[in-house]
Amino acid sequence: MKSAVMFYSYTGNCRNISNYIAKTLNIDTIELVEESPRKGLLGNMRGVVQALTNTRIPLLDGKWQDLSEYSTIYLVFPIWASNVNPAVNTFIEFTNLTGKKVHIISVQGNKNIGKYHRTLDYLSKFIRYKGGRIGSFVTIVYSKKSTPESIPEQLDNFLARRRHY
């Protein structure tokens, strides 16, 4: 069975991280794309409210709907308002994760992890409820001030331990 990086990226940061993971592990990438992309301040505010209320949103049809050829998923997503973003909530809600090992790579803009443990607990329970198994967790700090070189610094040890999973 194959592995894939599943990601949602609003600003491009999670896309950069996902591409690095895929290249390092030589695995597929699958992007979650919102049906109605967010724009501007109102889009940002709507995203925060949706994250705080665990809202599901429409996603464009894509490979995320059938993961039967994959046994391992690296789920890369931004933390919004100390919560899982709506695209990831939708993915987990409407995808069969039975028997899949899911490694969680969350991305946030600052080092203060705040309510991060509550968020991981929620996400872990949701993935298990949908039949998945949790592999491991890592939080990447990546913001507008970050450089592409900061990705390997934060990910290489995490990925080295997972090459043979």
C-alpha positions in Angstrom: 0.0 0.0 0.0 1.0 3.6 -0.7 1.4 6.7 1.5 0.2 10.2 0.7 0.4 13.7 2.1 -3.1 15.1 2.4 -3.1 18.9 3.0 -5.1 22.1 3.1 -3.3 25.3 2.5 -4.8 28.8 2.6 -1.6 30.8 2.4 0.7 28.3 0.7 2.7 27.5 3.9 1.1 24.0 4.2 1.6 23.4 0.5 5.3 24.1 0.9 5.5 21.7 3.9 3.5 19.0 2.1 5.7 19.2 -1.0 8.8 18.8 1.2 7.3 15.8 2.9 6.2 14.2 -0.4 9.7 14.8 -2.0 11.5 13.5 1.1 9.4 10.3 1.4 8.7 10.0 -2.3 4.9 9.8 -1.8 1.8 11.3 -3.4 0.2 14.7 -2.5 -3.5 15.3 -2.3 -4.8 18.8 -1.8 -8.1 19.7 -0.1 -9.6 22.6 -2.1 -12.6 24.7 -0.9 -15.5 25.0 -3.3 -15.7 28.7 -2.5 -12.2 30.0 -1.7 -11.8 32.6 1.0 -10.8 36.1 0.2 -9.8 39.1 2.2 -10.7 40.1 5.8 -14.2 38.7 5.7 -12.9 35.4 4.4 -10.4 35.2 7.2 -13.1 36.1 9.8 -15.5 33.5 8.4 -12.7 30.9 8.6 -12.0 31.7 12.2 -15.7 31.4 13.2 -16.0 28.2 11.2 -12.9 26.8 13.0 -14.3 27.7 16.4 -17.6 26.0 15.7 -16.1 22.9 14.0 -18.0 23.7 10.8 -17.8 21.5 7.6 -17.5 23.2 4.3 -18.0 22.1 0.7 -14.8 20.8 -1.0 -14.1 20.3 -4.6 -14.4 16.7 -5.7 -11.0 15.1 -5.7 -8.8 12.2 -4.8 -9.5 12.8 -1.1 -12.8 11.1 -1.5 -11.3 7.6 -2.2 -8.1 6.7 -0.3 -8.4 3.0 -0.9 -4.9 2.7 -2.4 -3.3 4.3 0.6 -2.5 2.8 4.0 -0.8 5.9 5.5 -1.8 9.5 5.4 0.3 12.5 6.5 -2.3 15.1 7.3 -0.9 18.7 7.0 -3.1 21.6 8.0 -3.0 25.0 9.6 -4.4 25.6 13.1 -6.9 28.4 13.0 -8.0 30.1 16.3 -6.5 27.1 18.2 -8.8 24.7 16.2 -8.9 22.4 13.3 -9.8 24.3 10.1 -13.1 23.6 8.3 -11.5 21.8 5.2 -9.9 19.2 7.5 -13.1 18.7 9.4 -14.9 18.0 6.1 -12.2 15.6 4.9 -12.4 13.5 8.1 -16.2 13.6 8.3 -16.7 12.4 4.7 -13.7 10.0 4.2 -13.4 6.4 5.1 -10.3 6.2 7.2 -10.8 2.6 8.3 -7.4 1.0 8.8 -5.4 4.1 7.7 -2.5 5.3 9.8 -2.7 9.1 10.1 0.3 11.2 11.0 -0.8 14.7 12.1 1.4 17.6 11.1 -0.2 20.8 12.3 1.1 24.2 11.3 0.8 27.4 13.2 2.2 30.9 13.0 3.7 31.2 16.5 5.5 29.1 19.1 2.7 29.6 21.7 0.8 26.3 21.4 -2.1 27.6 23.5 -5.0 25.2 23.3 -3.1 22.9 20.9 -3.5 19.8 23.1 -7.2 20.2 23.1 -7.2 20.5 19.4 -5.1 17.3 19.0 -7.3 15.4 21.3 -10.4 16.4 19.3 -8.7 15.5 16.0 -7.4 12.2 17.3 -10.8 11.1 18.6 -12.4 12.2 15.3 -9.9 10.2 13.2 -10.4 7.1 15.5 -14.2 7.5 15.3 -13.8 7.3 11.4 -11.7 4.1 11.7 -8.2 5.6 11.5 -5.2 5.0 13.7 -3.0 7.8 14.9 0.6 7.4 14.0 2.3 10.5 15.4 2.1 14.3 15.9 4.3 17.2 15.1 3.7 20.9 15.2 5.5 23.1 12.7 5.9 26.8 13.4 5.8 28.5 10.0 4.7 32.1 9.4 5.3 35.0 6.9 8.7 35.5 8.5 9.7 31.8 7.9 12.0 30.7 5.1 11.8 27.5 3.1 15.0 26.5 4.9 13.1 26.3 8.2 11.0 23.4 7.0 13.8 20.8 7.0 15.0 22.1 10.4 11.6 21.2 11.9 10.7 18.1 9.9 13.8 16.0 9.2 13.9 14.2 12.5 10.1 13.6 12.4 10.3 12.2 8.8 13.4 10.1 9.5 11.6 8.1 12.1 8.7 7.4 9.7 10.5 6.3 6.5 9.7 2.7 7.2 6.1 2.9 8.4 
